[in-house]
Amino acid sequence: MAKLRIKKYVNQVKNSKMFGKWYGRVNYNDTLSTDDLCRHISKHGTIYTSDVVKGVIERFVLCFEELLHEGYKIKLDGLGTFSLKMSTCGAESAEEFGVQNIKHLQVKFNGDKKKFSEYASPTFKKNARFEIEPDASENEKEQGENED
């Protein structure tokens, strides 16, 4: 199983209570395109070629947006639920509230919380393999030791 690379970083916000503490973040390999994802899916023994998979995904994306705009939540079993998140400015009265009060509208995702879902936080973490990458000072130390 591949390892998820974690990059260490130090909090450098001087007025923070967490100043100087070390944290980790995912060090991504790349962002896969729809074509990349379709090729990957087709390599997993499916009878469908990547162009057929891509056609299904493209249709899904169109329907996904349409259904969200119609006020539906979309649940993908084993993955999670997509819905819309909205922020608005207040109005003095109900009569004054309108579209002009909408500041942001974006897609929100909530991972599947079922007990046996692979994407529920405890299970997903348990199934992952991690590799903590050395920070810059450790790299420099290793390079210095190797040069002798």
N, C-alpha and C positions, 0 to 999 in steps of 0.2 A: 504494500500500500504506500502511496506517495505521502510525503510529509508536508505539512502546512508550515511554511517558513514564517517565523515571528521575528520582527526587528525590534530591538530595544531602543528606547529613547528616554531622555531625561526631561522632566518638566522644568522649563527655564523661565516661567512666569514669576517674576520676583515677588510680587505681592500675593502670591498664592500660598495657602497652607501646605500645598503639595510640592512646593519649590524644592528641587534637588532630588526628588524621588524618581525612581525608574519605573517605566511602564513598557508594555509591548503592544505592537500593532501588526496586523497581517501584512506581510511583504508579498504582494500579488505578483504573479508571473506576467500576466497580460490580461487584457479584456478580450474575450472571445466574441466574434461577430455571429450573426445568425448562421452564416455559411459554415463557420467553424463548428458551431454547435451541431448543425445538421450532419456534417461529416463525422463528428464524434459519435452521434447517436447511431448512424448507419453502420459504424464499425463494431457495434455491440451485438452483432448477430441478427439484426433485424432483416426482414425480407424487403424492406423499403430502401430505395436508393436515397442519397442525400437530397436530390432535387424533389422527390416526393415528400420527404420530411420537411423540407423548406416550404413547400406549398402549404402544408398543413399549418406550420408555424406562422407563416404570413397571414393566412386566413384567421388564425387564432388572434393575432395582434389586432387586426381590424375589428373583429367581433368584441374583443376585450375592451377596447376604447369605446365602442358603441354602447355596450352594456353598462359600463361605468357611467357614461354620460346620461344614460336612461335611469340611473339611480339604483342599479343592482350592485351587490357585493358579489365577488367571484371567488369561490372556494375551490382550490385544487387539492383534492384529497392527498394527504401525505406530505403536502408542501406548505399550504397556508391559505389565508384569505386576503384578497386585495379589495380595497375600498377607497373612497375618496376622503381626504382630509381638507377641511376648509377653515380659513381664519377670516374673520370679518371685523370691521370697525363698528362701534356702537352707533346707534341712531337715537335721537331724543324721544321718538315714539315709533310705534309699530307702523304707522302710516308713512313715516319718513324713511323706513328701512327699505332698501332696494338693491339691485345689482351693483350699484355704485359702492355699496358697503363691503363687497367681497374683495378682500386683499389678495388671498392666495387660494388656489385649488390645486391639490397634488394627489398623486397616488400613494396610498399607505399600504404597508404589508405587515401582516401579523402571522408569524410562523405557526404551523400546526401544533397545537398543544396536547394532542392525544397522547396517552400514556406510552404507546408503542411507536409513536412517530419517530422516524429517523432524524427529523429536523427539530424536535423538541430539544431545548438547550442541554439538559443533562446527558441525553443519549447522543446528541450530535458531538458534544465535547468528548464523551467516552470513546466514540468510534474514531476520532481524529488521531493522527500521529503528528507530533510537533517537532520542529527543529528550531531551536533558539539561535539566531545568528549573532556572532560576536559584534560588540559595538566597536566604534572606530578606535578607541584606545586599546582594546584587546587585539585588533588587527595589527596596529602599529607595533605592539609588544611582540606579537608572533613574528612579524616581519623582521624585527630587530634581532630576535633569537635565531632566526633562520639564516641571517646574513653572516654570522660568525664562522 
